[in-house]
Amino acid sequence: VPKRLAEWRATIEAALFEHYEPYAETKEAGEPRPTDDGVPRLSAASQVWPHVALVFVSVTPLDGVLTVELGYSAAWDEEHTLGARFQANRFVELSGSVLPA
């Protein structure tokens, strides 16, 4: 996993930024949010890193396929831990509400 992190970085940040965008749009629209102060103002995917933290790494079979999952907490989403999943060195998805294995 440590050797792959540099390769996966751009993919993970793009997925995290895509997850961030609806939160930013809600803030921009002035819609009420329970924790409005946690939504940073980001304009590019590369800006997500100061606002997320890696909280777990899991390597386990998922549906019979060895899967690496990197769990991130995100400042804009206090309710979920986000899991960036990779199988055979290929990004599968960013899943919300994941728990460490």
Secondary structure, DSSP 8 states (H G I E B T S, - for coil): -HHHHHHHHHHHHHHHHHHHHHHHHHHHTT---TTGGG----SSGGGGGGGEEEEEEEEEEETTEEEEEEEEEETTEEEEEEEEEEETTEEEEEESS----
